[in-house]
Amino acid sequence: MATQVETAPPSTLKTHVHPPETKLQLEYADIPILDFSWFDLPGGKEKLTAQLKEAVEQTGFFYVVNFGLSQEQIDRQFSLGKNILELPEDEKLKYRAKLENGDYNGYRPLAAIEQFPGLRDNWECYHIFKFIPEHQRPHPAVVLQNYAEIENFHRHVHQNVAYKVLRLIANALEIPEDSMVNNHRYEDNCSSFLRYVKYHARSPQTNEKFQNIYVRGHTDFGSVTFLFSQPIGGLQLQTRDGCWKDVKHIPGSIVVNTADMLHFWTHGYLQSCVHRVVAPPADQVHMDRFGLIYFLRPSDKTCLQSVDSPLLRRLGINGENESEDLKAKRDVTVGEWVPIQTKRNWTPFNEQAQSNKEFQSLFRS
């Protein structure tokens, strides 16, 4: 378990109440649902592996349900996020992350990134890294008052949800089942973290200036991302034909997507899909949008050497035509790579990638 930290007396949380879903008809992406109640049943793991394999060959997006957390437990975390992010700004800034050093552990302020020339973003977030000695840091009282609850949630997502996804991925690749898990052990130092995020509602006139975009098209540069579904729309993924499709809210589900590190490990077999956040539908656009996300990354000591997969060998997917630059990057450790990636988020607009296809990853050049 984590090292002891100073805790604060308990307090009553302001409850976050989810609004109704949009009544508008949107064009939703076709995303499979993996039911983890099958995981330990006879034949269940094989069925889930087949579903996952289809998903990661297409967009890399899938839902997970029945993963061992109640809606009440999930909603408590949404309420915690609301309470943290509605603290006074001067209080939150006491816990500002060392963002310019590539460290996200702590508070990321509103309007931190230039989204378009002279226009700054409308979201803020608070990050809690793994409950291991390397990542202990001061937190606001509301975090310390609920520290054990947050830790239990944090560990459950990593050890009881992410590990299952990694085992299914390993089965799909036909490699030993714990191969991926062993690179993502909770006890190992890495930059996996839980994010509480708030997107501030903007007026229609302001949204027009931002081309209706909250977060521009991007890929995630970790291994796997776990986003707890909530009813305010805005998350979209880009299909292979370049179209944007909305991601539908399914109560009690996690929206999961594979990300850049797995894409690179498998020479592109595992998809790292471009996605974005846009202003919610018209009947929700006036609402602040709260999010709860777990970002999974490998241990800092890991290098992203090609996975030796019988499946990939049969498909002829290998690094024979890989550039010397990309081959050299396979010797970079994750611990060296993540701060470089994170720092790139703080570049001026004219130095940022200007196309959805200009991915953030170091391994995309």
BALOBA-1460 file (C-alpha; in Angstrom, 3 decimals):
// residues 365
<rec num="1" residu="m" x="0.000" y="0.000" z="0.000"/>
<rec num="2" residu="a" x="1.001" y="3.643" z="-0.236"/>
<rec num="3" residu="t" x="3.144" y="5.416" z="2.289"/>
<rec num="4" residu="q" x="1.370" y="7.298" z="5.069"/>
<rec num="5" residu="v" x="0.355" y="10.871" z="4.323"/>
<rec num="6" residu="e" x="-1.143" y="13.527" z="6.528"/>
<rec num="7" residu="t" x="-4.919" y="13.371" z="6.292"/>
<rec num="8" residu="a" x="-7.568" y="15.944" z="7.095"/>
<rec num="9" residu="p" x="-10.817" y="15.576" z="9.047"/>
<rec num="10" residu="p" x="-13.773" y="14.243" z="7.025"/>
<rec num="11" residu="s" x="-16.163" y="16.683" z="5.392"/>
<rec num="12" residu="t" x="-19.369" y="16.550" z="3.383"/>
<rec num="13" residu="l" x="-18.952" y="16.571" z="-0.395"/>
<rec num="14" residu="k" x="-21.103" y="18.634" z="-2.715"/>
<rec num="15" residu="t" x="-22.750" y="16.006" z="-4.891"/>
<rec num="16" residu="h" x="-22.295" y="16.071" z="-8.631"/>
<rec num="17" residu="v" x="-25.613" y="15.264" z="-10.312"/>
<rec num="18" residu="h" x="-25.430" y="14.015" z="-13.884"/>
<rec num="19" residu="p" x="-27.799" y="15.863" z="-16.258"/>
<rec num="20" residu="p" x="-30.112" y="14.088" z="-18.705"/>
<rec num="21" residu="e" x="-28.688" y="12.791" z="-21.973"/>
<rec num="22" residu="t" x="-29.122" y="14.866" z="-25.113"/>
<rec num="23" residu="k" x="-32.412" y="14.461" z="-26.940"/>
<rec num="24" residu="l" x="-30.800" y="15.340" z="-30.263"/>
<rec num="25" residu="q" x="-30.061" y="12.683" z="-32.861"/>
<rec num="26" residu="l" x="-26.294" y="12.360" z="-33.288"/>
<rec num="27" residu="e" x="-24.237" y="10.159" z="-35.582"/>
<rec num="28" residu="y" x="-22.680" y="7.675" z="-33.187"/>
<rec num="29" residu="a" x="-19.643" y="5.488" z="-33.759"/>
<rec num="30" residu="d" x="-20.145" y="1.719" z="-33.801"/>
<rec num="31" residu="i" x="-18.179" y="0.645" z="-30.714"/>
<rec num="32" residu="p" x="-18.266" y="-2.894" z="-29.246"/>
<rec num="33" residu="i" x="-19.164" y="-3.543" z="-25.600"/>
<rec num="34" residu="l" x="-16.976" y="-5.950" z="-23.599"/>
<rec num="35" residu="d" x="-18.800" y="-7.441" z="-20.609"/>
<rec num="36" residu="f" x="-16.196" y="-8.274" z="-17.976"/>
<rec num="37" residu="s" x="-18.652" y="-10.506" z="-16.088"/>
<rec num="38" residu="w" x="-17.641" y="-13.079" z="-18.727"/>
<rec num="39" residu="f" x="-13.928" y="-12.806" z="-17.983"/>
<rec num="40" residu="d" x="-13.618" y="-15.783" z="-15.629"/>
<rec num="41" residu="l" x="-16.396" y="-17.887" z="-17.131"/>
<rec num="42" residu="p" x="-15.626" y="-20.903" z="-19.357"/>
<rec num="43" residu="g" x="-14.962" y="-19.541" z="-22.845"/>
<rec num="44" residu="g" x="-15.516" y="-15.985" z="-21.667"/>
<rec num="45" residu="k" x="-11.952" y="-14.788" z="-22.057"/>
<rec num="46" residu="e" x="-11.827" y="-16.163" z="-25.592"/>
<rec num="47" residu="k" x="-15.035" y="-14.325" z="-26.486"/>
<rec num="48" residu="l" x="-13.739" y="-11.069" z="-25.011"/>
<rec num="49" residu="t" x="-10.398" y="-11.473" z="-26.813"/>
<rec num="50" residu="a" x="-12.209" y="-11.835" z="-30.134"/>
<rec num="51" residu="q" x="-14.248" y="-8.693" z="-29.445"/>
<rec num="52" residu="l" x="-11.187" y="-6.728" z="-28.417"/>
<rec num="53" residu="k" x="-9.210" y="-7.915" z="-31.426"/>
<rec num="54" residu="e" x="-11.876" y="-6.568" z="-33.772"/>
<rec num="55" residu="a" x="-11.991" y="-3.262" z="-31.891"/>
<rec num="56" residu="v" x="-8.233" y="-2.622" z="-31.874"/>
<rec num="57" residu="e" x="-7.956" y="-3.447" z="-35.569"/>
<rec num="58" residu="q" x="-10.558" y="-0.775" z="-36.357"/>
<rec num="59" residu="t" x="-10.591" y="2.309" z="-34.108"/>
<rec num="60" residu="g" x="-9.042" y="1.025" z="-30.889"/>
<rec num="61" residu="f" x="-12.189" y="2.111" z="-29.009"/>
<rec num="62" residu="f" x="-14.447" y="-0.208" z="-26.989"/>
<rec num="63" residu="y" x="-16.689" y="-0.068" z="-23.936"/>
<rec num="64" residu="v" x="-16.198" y="-2.134" z="-20.779"/>
<rec num="65" residu="v" x="-19.107" y="-2.937" z="-18.435"/>
<rec num="66" residu="n" x="-19.409" y="-4.975" z="-15.219"/>
<rec num="67" residu="f" x="-15.884" y="-4.147" z="-14.112"/>
<rec num="68" residu="g" x="-16.389" y="-4.298" z="-10.354"/>
<rec num="69" residu="l" x="-17.283" y="-0.691" z="-9.444"/>
<rec num="70" residu="s" x="-20.818" y="0.451" z="-8.649"/>
<rec num="71" residu="q" x="-22.370" y="3.565" z="-10.148"/>
<rec num="72" residu="e" x="-22.380" y="5.017" z="-6.627"/>
<rec num="73" residu="q" x="-18.600" y="4.534" z="-6.347"/>
<rec num="74" residu="i" x="-18.071" y="6.125" z="-9.758"/>
<rec num="75" residu="d" x="-20.354" y="9.050" z="-8.965"/>
<rec num="76" residu="r" x="-18.437" y="9.664" z="-5.729"/>
<rec num="77" residu="q" x="-15.356" y="10.260" z="-7.861"/>
<rec num="78" residu="f" x="-17.264" y="12.669" z="-10.102"/>
<rec num="79" residu="s" x="-18.332" y="14.511" z="-6.936"/>
<rec num="80" residu="l" x="-14.746" y="14.589" z="-5.710"/>
<rec num="81" residu="g" x="-13.672" y="16.078" z="-9.036"/>
<rec num="82" residu="k" x="-16.370" y="18.738" z="-8.777"/>
<rec num="83" residu="n" x="-15.299" y="19.628" z="-5.228"/>
<rec num="84" residu="i" x="-11.610" y="19.813" z="-6.153"/>
<rec num="85" residu="l" x="-12.083" y="21.863" z="-9.300"/>
<rec num="86" residu="e" x="-14.545" y="24.295" z="-7.711"/>
<rec num="87" residu="l" x="-12.042" y="25.305" z="-5.035"/>
<rec num="88" residu="p" x="-10.883" y="28.954" z="-5.226"/>
<rec num="89" residu="e" x="-8.250" y="29.445" z="-7.897"/>
<rec num="90" residu="d" x="-5.599" y="30.648" z="-5.442"/>
<rec num="91" residu="e" x="-6.115" y="27.471" z="-3.412"/>
<rec num="92" residu="k" x="-5.782" y="25.205" z="-6.465"/>
<rec num="93" residu="l" x="-2.640" y="26.988" z="-7.611"/>
<rec num="94" residu="k" x="-0.904" y="25.936" z="-4.390"/>
<rec num="95" residu="y" x="-0.921" y="22.435" z="-5.886"/>
<rec num="96" residu="r" x="0.014" y="23.332" z="-9.458"/>
<rec num="97" residu="a" x="1.885" y="20.552" z="-11.252"/>
<rec num="98" residu="k" x="5.384" y="21.204" z="-12.601"/>
<rec num="99" residu="l" x="3.973" y="21.241" z="-16.099"/>
<rec num="100" residu="e" x="6.914" y="22.954" z="-17.770"/>
<rec num="101" residu="n" x="9.149" y="20.112" z="-16.492"/>
<rec num="102" residu="g" x="6.876" y="17.505" z="-18.048"/>
<rec num="103" residu="d" x="5.251" y="16.532" z="-14.734"/>
<rec num="104" residu="y" x="1.435" y="16.384" z="-14.572"/>
<rec num="105" residu="n" x="1.173" y="15.358" z="-10.905"/>
<rec num="106" residu="g" x="-1.187" y="17.944" z="-9.373"/>
<rec num="107" residu="y" x="-3.287" y="20.813" z="-10.737"/>
<rec num="108" residu="r" x="-3.327" y="21.891" z="-14.367"/>
<rec num="109" residu="p" x="-4.903" y="25.394" z="-14.536"/>
<rec num="110" residu="l" x="-7.636" y="26.667" z="-16.799"/>
<rec num="111" residu="a" x="-6.465" y="28.315" z="-20.049"/>
<rec num="112" residu="a" x="-3.038" y="26.702" z="-19.828"/>
<rec num="113" residu="i" x="-2.685" y="25.976" z="-23.550"/>
<rec num="114" residu="e" x="-2.993" y="28.247" z="-26.582"/>
<rec num="115" residu="q" x="-5.595" y="26.343" z="-28.564"/>
<rec num="116" residu="f" x="-5.752" y="28.802" z="-31.463"/>
<rec num="117" residu="p" x="-3.734" y="32.014" z="-31.979"/>
<rec num="118" residu="g" x="-4.564" y="34.244" z="-29.021"/>
<rec num="119" residu="l" x="-7.288" y="31.842" z="-27.797"/>
<rec num="120" residu="r" x="-6.715" y="29.664" z="-24.749"/>
<rec num="121" residu="d" x="-8.486" y="26.455" z="-23.757"/>
<rec num="122" residu="n" x="-11.540" y="26.168" z="-21.492"/>
<rec num="123" residu="w" x="-10.600" y="23.220" z="-19.287"/>
<rec num="124" residu="e" x="-8.778" y="22.551" z="-16.049"/>
<rec num="125" residu="c" x="-7.908" y="19.305" z="-14.322"/>
<rec num="126" residu="y" x="-6.424" y="17.751" z="-11.225"/>
<rec num="127" residu="h" x="-4.185" y="14.695" z="-11.500"/>
<rec num="128" residu="i" x="-3.484" y="12.091" z="-8.858"/>
<rec num="129" residu="f" x="-0.620" y="9.768" z="-9.669"/>
<rec num="130" residu="k" x="-0.161" y="6.255" z="-8.303"/>
<rec num="131" residu="f" x="-0.194" y="5.688" z="-4.564"/>
<rec num="132" residu="i" x="3.474" y="4.762" z="-4.302"/>
<rec num="133" residu="p" x="6.265" y="6.626" z="-2.474"/>
<rec num="134" residu="e" x="7.726" y="8.176" z="-5.643"/>
<rec num="135" residu="h" x="4.559" y="10.179" z="-6.309"/>
<rec num="136" residu="q" x="3.554" y="11.406" z="-2.864"/>
<rec num="137" residu="r" x="2.926" y="15.163" z="-2.817"/>
<rec num="138" residu="p" x="0.774" y="17.749" z="-1.001"/>
<rec num="139" residu="h" x="-2.940" y="17.795" z="-1.898"/>
<rec num="140" residu="p" x="-5.940" y="19.977" z="-1.020"/>
<rec num="141" residu="a" x="-7.867" y="19.059" z="2.123"/>
<rec num="142" residu="v" x="-10.751" y="17.582" z="0.112"/>
<rec num="143" residu="v" x="-8.329" y="15.051" z="-1.417"/>
<rec num="144" residu="l" x="-6.764" y="14.174" z="1.936"/>
<rec num="145" residu="q" x="-10.191" y="13.764" z="3.537"/>
<rec num="146" residu="n" x="-11.017" y="11.109" z="0.938"/>
<rec num="147" residu="y" x="-7.532" y="9.732" z="0.390"/>
<rec num="148" residu="a" x="-8.246" y="6.063" z="1.152"/>
<rec num="149" residu="e" x="-11.328" y="6.078" z="-1.073"/>
<rec num="150" residu="i" x="-9.397" y="7.612" z="-3.965"/>
<rec num="151" residu="e" x="-6.591" y="5.094" z="-3.506"/>
<rec num="152" residu="n" x="-9.010" y="2.145" z="-3.576"/>
<rec num="153" residu="f" x="-10.609" y="3.483" z="-6.757"/>
<rec num="154" residu="h" x="-7.211" y="4.216" z="-8.339"/>
<rec num="155" residu="r" x="-5.878" y="0.742" z="-7.598"/>
<rec num="156" residu="h" x="-9.058" y="-0.981" z="-8.748"/>
<rec num="157" residu="v" x="-8.985" y="0.686" z="-12.157"/>
<rec num="158" residu="h" x="-5.305" y="-0.175" z="-12.618"/>
<rec num="159" residu="q" x="-5.218" y="-3.687" z="-11.153"/>
<rec num="160" residu="n" x="-8.743" y="-4.987" z="-11.811"/>
<rec num="161" residu="v" x="-9.689" y="-3.249" z="-15.045"/>
<rec num="162" residu="a" x="-6.481" y="-2.299" z="-16.867"/>
<rec num="163" residu="y" x="-4.793" y="-5.636" z="-16.094"/>
<rec num="164" residu="k" x="-7.735" y="-7.480" z="-17.664"/>
<rec num="165" residu="v" x="-7.539" y="-5.327" z="-20.783"/>
<rec num="166" residu="l" x="-3.777" y="-5.947" z="-21.015"/>
<rec num="167" residu="r" x="-4.288" y="-9.695" z="-20.645"/>
<rec num="168" residu="l" x="-6.868" y="-9.670" z="-23.446"/>
<rec num="169" residu="i" x="-4.449" y="-7.704" z="-25.633"/>
<rec num="170" residu="a" x="-1.710" y="-10.251" z="-24.915"/>
<rec num="171" residu="n" x="-4.099" y="-13.083" z="-25.819"/>
<rec num="172" residu="a" x="-4.980" y="-11.320" z="-29.073"/>
<rec num="173" residu="l" x="-1.268" y="-11.005" z="-29.884"/>
<rec num="174" residu="e" x="-0.751" y="-14.676" z="-28.915"/>
<rec num="175" residu="i" x="1.971" y="-13.852" z="-26.412"/>
<rec num="176" residu="p" x="2.158" y="-14.953" z="-22.726"/>
<rec num="177" residu="e" x="-0.867" y="-13.562" z="-20.935"/>
<rec num="178" residu="d" x="1.022" y="-11.461" z="-18.387"/>
<rec num="179" residu="s" x="3.510" y="-10.005" z="-20.881"/>
<rec num="180" residu="m" x="1.810" y="-6.622" z="-21.020"/>
<rec num="181" residu="v" x="0.832" y="-6.638" z="-17.346"/>
<rec num="182" residu="n" x="4.479" y="-7.105" z="-16.357"/>
<rec num="183" residu="n" x="5.332" y="-3.789" z="-18.038"/>
<rec num="184" residu="h" x="2.535" y="-2.001" z="-16.160"/>
<rec num="185" residu="r" x="2.802" y="-3.222" z="-12.549"/>
<rec num="186" residu="y" x="1.201" y="-0.850" z="-10.060"/>
<rec num="187" residu="e" x="4.194" y="-1.082" z="-7.729"/>
<rec num="188" residu="d" x="6.610" y="0.088" z="-10.431"/>
<rec num="189" residu="n" x="7.373" y="3.762" z="-10.878"/>
<rec num="190" residu="c" x="5.499" y="5.252" z="-13.834"/>
<rec num="191" residu="s" x="3.309" y="8.202" z="-14.750"/>
<rec num="192" residu="s" x="-0.119" y="6.519" z="-14.792"/>
<rec num="193" residu="f" x="-2.676" y="8.862" z="-13.260"/>
<rec num="194" residu="l" x="-6.306" y="9.614" z="-12.487"/>
<rec num="195" residu="r" x="-7.653" y="12.830" z="-14.001"/>
<rec num="196" residu="y" x="-10.564" y="14.905" z="-12.723"/>
<rec num="197" residu="v" x="-11.401" y="17.410" z="-15.466"/>
<rec num="198" residu="k" x="-13.849" y="20.279" z="-15.909"/>
<rec num="199" residu="y" x="-14.671" y="21.799" z="-19.291"/>
<rec num="200" residu="h" x="-16.191" y="25.240" z="-18.729"/>
<rec num="201" residu="a" x="-19.245" y="26.032" z="-20.830"/>
<rec num="202" residu="r" x="-18.769" y="28.815" z="-23.373"/>
<rec num="203" residu="s" x="-21.243" y="31.081" z="-25.122"/>
<rec num="204" residu="p" x="-22.244" y="30.236" z="-28.712"/>
<rec num="205" residu="q" x="-20.281" y="33.272" z="-29.882"/>
<rec num="206" residu="t" x="-17.121" y="32.089" z="-28.112"/>
<rec num="207" residu="n" x="-17.574" y="28.544" z="-29.365"/>
<rec num="208" residu="e" x="-17.703" y="29.898" z="-32.908"/>
<rec num="209" residu="k" x="-14.301" y="31.543" z="-32.410"/>
<rec num="210" residu="f" x="-12.925" y="28.167" z="-31.313"/>
<rec num="211" residu="q" x="-14.553" y="26.336" z="-34.264"/>
<rec num="212" residu="n" x="-16.727" y="24.562" z="-31.668"/>
<rec num="213" residu="i" x="-13.672" y="22.690" z="-30.368"/>
<rec num="214" residu="y" x="-12.774" y="22.090" z="-26.722"/>
<rec num="215" residu="v" x="-9.769" y="19.799" z="-27.377"/>
<rec num="216" residu="r" x="-8.295" y="19.448" z="-30.869"/>
<rec num="217" residu="g" x="-7.884" y="16.088" z="-32.565"/>
<rec num="218" residu="h" x="-5.091" y="14.058" z="-30.952"/>
<rec num="219" residu="t" x="-3.987" y="10.602" z="-29.917"/>
<rec num="220" residu="d" x="-3.130" y="9.618" z="-26.343"/>
<rec num="221" residu="f" x="0.551" y="8.942" z="-25.821"/>
<rec num="222" residu="g" x="0.247" y="6.293" z="-23.109"/>
<rec num="223" residu="s" x="-0.767" y="2.644" z="-23.373"/>
<rec num="224" residu="v" x="-4.531" y="2.602" z="-22.697"/>
<rec num="225" residu="t" x="-7.023" y="5.292" z="-21.643"/>
<rec num="226" residu="f" x="-10.106" y="4.620" z="-19.466"/>
<rec num="227" residu="l" x="-12.826" y="7.289" z="-19.594"/>
<rec num="228" residu="f" x="-15.852" y="6.853" z="-17.332"/>
<rec num="229" residu="s" x="-18.958" y="7.463" z="-19.409"/>
<rec num="230" residu="q" x="-21.127" y="10.460" z="-18.502"/>
<rec num="231" residu="p" x="-24.160" y="11.940" z="-20.279"/>
<rec num="232" residu="i" x="-22.890" y="15.292" z="-21.592"/>
<rec num="233" residu="g" x="-21.833" y="14.788" z="-25.196"/>
<rec num="234" residu="g" x="-18.768" y="16.096" z="-26.980"/>
<rec num="235" residu="l" x="-16.333" y="13.189" z="-27.286"/>
<rec num="236" residu="q" x="-15.786" y="12.218" z="-30.921"/>
<rec num="237" residu="l" x="-13.522" y="9.726" z="-32.664"/>
<rec num="238" residu="q" x="-12.231" y="9.869" z="-36.207"/>
<rec num="239" residu="t" x="-12.997" y="6.867" z="-38.382"/>
<rec num="240" residu="r" x="-10.594" y="5.525" z="-40.984"/>
<rec num="241" residu="d" x="-12.371" y="7.461" z="-43.727"/>
<rec num="242" residu="g" x="-11.729" y="10.725" z="-41.855"/>
<rec num="243" residu="c" x="-15.271" y="11.249" z="-40.568"/>
<rec num="244" residu="w" x="-15.994" y="12.340" z="-36.996"/>
<rec num="245" residu="k" x="-18.476" y="10.196" z="-35.037"/>
<rec num="246" residu="d" x="-19.862" y="10.851" z="-31.575"/>
<rec num="247" residu="v" x="-19.198" y="8.443" z="-28.724"/>
<rec num="248" residu="k" x="-22.508" y="7.488" z="-27.123"/>
<rec num="249" residu="h" x="-23.009" y="7.544" z="-23.363"/>
<rec num="250" residu="i" x="-23.684" y="4.098" z="-21.910"/>
<rec num="251" residu="p" x="-24.472" y="4.295" z="-18.188"/>
<rec num="252" residu="g" x="-22.132" y="2.241" z="-16.010"/>
<rec num="253" residu="s" x="-19.518" y="1.860" z="-18.726"/>
<rec num="254" residu="i" x="-15.916" y="2.862" z="-19.311"/>
<rec num="255" residu="v" x="-14.920" y="4.090" z="-22.768"/>
<rec num="256" residu="v" x="-11.528" y="2.491" z="-23.435"/>
<rec num="257" residu="n" x="-9.043" y="3.305" z="-26.183"/>
<rec num="258" residu="t" x="-5.633" y="1.911" z="-26.999"/>
<rec num="259" residu="a" x="-2.935" y="4.554" z="-27.390"/>
<rec num="260" residu="d" x="0.432" y="5.400" z="-28.946"/>
<rec num="261" residu="m" x="2.711" y="3.143" z="-26.903"/>
<rec num="262" residu="l" x="0.777" y="0.011" z="-27.830"/>
<rec num="263" residu="h" x="0.565" y="1.267" z="-31.418"/>
<rec num="264" residu="f" x="4.355" y="1.569" z="-31.522"/>
<rec num="265" residu="w" x="4.997" y="-1.715" z="-29.692"/>
<rec num="266" residu="t" x="2.987" y="-3.536" z="-32.388"/>
<rec num="267" residu="h" x="4.160" y="-1.606" z="-35.494"/>
<rec num="268" residu="g" x="0.739" y="-0.016" z="-35.854"/>
<rec num="269" residu="y" x="-1.407" y="-3.145" z="-35.476"/>
<rec num="270" residu="l" x="-3.060" y="-1.837" z="-32.303"/>
<rec num="271" residu="q" x="-4.799" y="1.363" z="-33.339"/>
<rec num="272" residu="s" x="-4.282" y="4.710" z="-31.615"/>
<rec num="273" residu="c" x="-7.311" y="6.557" z="-32.864"/>
<rec num="274" residu="v" x="-7.539" y="10.315" z="-33.304"/>
<rec num="275" residu="h" x="-10.235" y="11.738" z="-31.050"/>
<rec num="276" residu="r" x="-11.318" y="15.149" z="-29.849"/>
<rec num="277" residu="v" x="-13.750" y="16.976" z="-27.575"/>
<rec num="278" residu="v" x="-16.185" y="19.448" z="-29.112"/>
<rec num="279" residu="a" x="-18.862" y="21.648" z="-27.563"/>
<rec num="280" residu="p" x="-21.810" y="19.561" z="-26.345"/>
<rec num="281" residu="p" x="-25.056" y="19.306" z="-28.347"/>
<rec num="282" residu="a" x="-27.327" y="22.358" z="-28.353"/>
<rec num="283" residu="d" x="-29.495" y="21.150" z="-25.457"/>
<rec num="284" residu="q" x="-26.382" y="20.662" z="-23.285"/>
<rec num="285" residu="v" x="-24.017" y="23.375" z="-24.535"/>
<rec num="286" residu="h" x="-24.740" y="25.643" z="-21.557"/>
<rec num="287" residu="m" x="-23.537" y="22.989" z="-19.087"/>
<rec num="288" residu="d" x="-20.089" y="22.543" z="-17.596"/>
<rec num="289" residu="r" x="-18.751" y="19.107" z="-18.553"/>
<rec num="290" residu="f" x="-16.981" y="17.055" z="-15.869"/>
<rec num="291" residu="g" x="-14.820" y="14.065" z="-16.769"/>
<rec num="292" residu="l" x="-13.124" y="11.188" z="-14.942"/>
<rec num="293" residu="i" x="-10.260" y="9.461" z="-16.776"/>
<rec num="294" residu="y" x="-7.479" y="7.004" z="-15.945"/>
<rec num="295" residu="f" x="-4.378" y="7.143" z="-18.151"/>
<rec num="296" residu="l" x="-2.307" y="3.946" z="-18.118"/>
<rec num="297" residu="r" x="1.394" y="4.094" z="-18.955"/>
<rec num="298" residu="p" x="4.198" y="1.504" z="-18.722"/>
<rec num="299" residu="s" x="6.851" y="1.530" z="-16.021"/>
<rec num="300" residu="d" x="9.520" y="4.195" z="-16.442"/>
<rec num="301" residu="k" x="12.247" y="1.613" z="-17.059"/>
<rec num="302" residu="t" x="10.437" y="0.056" z="-20.027"/>
<rec num="303" residu="c" x="11.705" y="0.437" z="-23.595"/>
<rec num="304" residu="l" x="9.253" y="0.028" z="-26.445"/>
<rec num="305" residu="q" x="10.988" y="-2.740" z="-28.341"/>
<rec num="306" residu="s" x="8.839" y="-4.590" z="-30.865"/>
<rec num="307" residu="v" x="6.630" y="-7.268" z="-29.357"/>
<rec num="308" residu="d" x="7.466" y="-10.776" z="-30.621"/>
<rec num="309" residu="s" x="3.957" y="-11.825" z="-31.611"/>
<rec num="310" residu="p" x="3.050" y="-14.936" z="-33.645"/>
<rec num="311" residu="l" x="-0.006" y="-13.039" z="-34.894"/>
<rec num="312" residu="l" x="2.058" y="-10.133" z="-36.183"/>
<rec num="313" residu="r" x="4.538" y="-12.511" z="-37.819"/>
<rec num="314" residu="r" x="1.708" y="-14.253" z="-39.688"/>
<rec num="315" residu="l" x="0.339" y="-10.881" z="-40.794"/>
<rec num="316" residu="g" x="3.780" y="-9.803" z="-42.001"/>
<rec num="317" residu="i" x="3.784" y="-6.823" z="-39.622"/>
<rec num="318" residu="n" x="7.353" y="-6.063" z="-38.602"/>
<rec num="319" residu="g" x="9.901" y="-3.278" z="-38.500"/>
<rec num="320" residu="e" x="11.808" y="-4.147" z="-41.666"/>
<rec num="321" residu="n" x="10.976" y="-0.821" z="-43.306"/>
<rec num="322" residu="e" x="11.192" y="1.244" z="-40.131"/>
<rec num="323" residu="s" x="13.385" y="4.322" z="-40.349"/>
<rec num="324" residu="e" x="16.657" y="4.424" z="-38.460"/>
<rec num="325" residu="d" x="15.251" y="7.315" z="-36.439"/>
<rec num="326" residu="l" x="12.306" y="5.231" z="-35.231"/>
<rec num="327" residu="k" x="14.533" y="2.240" z="-34.504"/>
<rec num="328" residu="a" x="16.713" y="4.440" z="-32.298"/>
<rec num="329" residu="k" x="13.659" y="5.640" z="-30.400"/>
<rec num="330" residu="r" x="12.932" y="2.070" z="-29.333"/>
<rec num="331" residu="d" x="15.897" y="2.344" z="-26.952"/>
<rec num="332" residu="v" x="14.434" y="5.399" z="-25.206"/>
<rec num="333" residu="t" x="12.890" y="4.500" z="-21.845"/>
<rec num="334" residu="v" x="9.326" y="5.503" z="-21.068"/>
<rec num="335" residu="g" x="10.642" y="7.507" z="-18.117"/>
<rec num="336" residu="e" x="12.740" y="9.595" z="-20.521"/>
<rec num="337" residu="w" x="10.051" y="9.861" z="-23.161"/>
<rec num="338" residu="v" x="6.970" y="10.963" z="-21.171"/>
<rec num="339" residu="p" x="8.393" y="14.320" z="-19.939"/>
<rec num="340" residu="i" x="9.456" y="15.167" z="-23.493"/>
<rec num="341" residu="q" x="5.936" y="14.486" z="-24.732"/>
<rec num="342" residu="t" x="4.303" y="16.424" z="-21.922"/>
<rec num="343" residu="k" x="6.517" y="19.459" z="-22.501"/>
<rec num="344" residu="r" x="5.374" y="19.561" z="-26.123"/>
<rec num="345" residu="n" x="1.904" y="20.523" z="-24.882"/>
<rec num="346" residu="w" x="3.294" y="23.870" z="-23.766"/>
<rec num="347" residu="t" x="4.638" y="25.024" z="-27.113"/>
<rec num="348" residu="p" x="3.135" y="28.149" z="-28.757"/>
<rec num="349" residu="f" x="0.327" y="27.528" z="-31.224"/>
<rec num="350" residu="n" x="2.494" y="28.091" z="-34.312"/>
<rec num="351" residu="e" x="4.892" y="25.360" z="-33.139"/>
<rec num="352" residu="q" x="2.148" y="22.775" z="-32.541"/>
<rec num="353" residu="a" x="1.041" y="20.098" z="-34.996"/>
<rec num="354" residu="q" x="-1.493" y="21.747" z="-37.296"/>
<rec num="355" residu="s" x="-3.184" y="18.615" z="-38.619"/>
<rec num="356" residu="n" x="-5.116" y="15.820" z="-36.935"/>
<rec num="357" residu="k" x="-2.737" y="13.462" z="-38.705"/>
<rec num="358" residu="e" x="0.320" y="15.128" z="-37.178"/>
<rec num="359" residu="f" x="0.138" y="12.996" z="-34.051"/>
<rec num="360" residu="q" x="1.742" y="14.036" z="-30.807"/>
<rec num="361" residu="s" x="3.837" y="10.916" z="-30.454"/>
<rec num="362" residu="l" x="7.591" y="10.944" z="-30.810"/>
<rec num="363" residu="f" x="7.127" y="7.683" z="-32.666"/>
<rec num="364" residu="r" x="4.954" y="9.092" z="-35.429"/>
<rec num="365" residu="s" x="7.670" y="10.892" z="-37.379"/>
